[in-house]
């Protein structure tokens, strides 16, 4: 062992800390002590820009990895889908723990499905992939930008409904007070508790939502299921899973990656933490993303599942408006999954994926050198 206590870099958001804590706990249970060290990233500093406009890729990754490369910290925890496919020479993905839920969920105040949403409903997401897939399914939707941590996004969704209910309860209570003493006045009160008791029963997240001043009222938002679960917020919201065969997740979604300098410590981390199935699946997904080169400016979904000797792989590349797409579903040989993924990406490019990606880069005003190869953003 090269170090007695591993200094593990993490972002400071609640979700990032929870993810890093899960890695710490698993390493600690395998006799490797870990101290978490919070590092602010470029993505954390630029809060008013959408993920795909943050410039060169790795806005949530590079600051952590620089600390590792300099020797100041020993390793770093990332959401896999944040990571650029091109890595510094000495830095490796030492471990990929077993994956959480890979798919997306639709979140609404009342548990509505996508088909239930009214004509022209407003759906929030910061992801170009989710936007294009939503519009491909429901061209009538209004898809608006939404950024923030998991709890922030959920608060923005819940705020209008809670604020309206508070106002309605307040008005009903005022009316009851005005008519106090009149016959049947209490019978007409539509609620079983007063405003104060109702407010006391709200969760902390709901109370924060009550205080939000919003420019956009969302009927629904789309989030990563893994992000909601890891943030401990699944019981606060109504969710409907989106079929990963149609709403193909971002490459690496739901997975974590622990980076370290190549060497003995990286090997120790790998032995304690790496999940071979998740590594194979995410390697296929990220290889296809790297070969296509679309990064965070093109709507690309890739989802791989290792099933015995094959890796069942779904790929969906869309135009930004969801009008055009190239899709493929293929079983790749597990023994040669990297070269097979490269071949599949080449086939997709020949079928028109390259044209869709080039158009997306032009629409985003992003040059090839800056387009990057990450889907970007915390795993939300």
Secondary structure, 3 states (H helix, E strand, C coil): CCCCEEEEEECCCHHHHHHHHHHHHHHHCCCCEEEEEECCCHHHHCCCCCHHHCCCCCCCCHHHHHHHHCCCCCEEEEEHHHCCCCCCCCEEEEECCCCCCCCEEEEECCCCCCCCCCCCCEEECCCHHHHHHHHHHCCCCEEECCCCCHHHHHHHHHHHHHHHHHHHHHHHHHHHHHCCCCCCCCCCCCCCCCHHHHHHCCCHHHHHHHCCCCCCCCCEEEEEHHHHHHCCCHHHCEEEECCCCCCCCCCCCCCEEEEEECCHHHHHHHHHHCCHHHHHHHHHHHHHHHHHCCHHHCEEEEEEEEECCEEEEEEEEECCCCCCEEEEEEEEEHHHHHHHHHHHHHHHHHHHHHHHHHHHHHHHCCCHHHHCCCCCCCCC
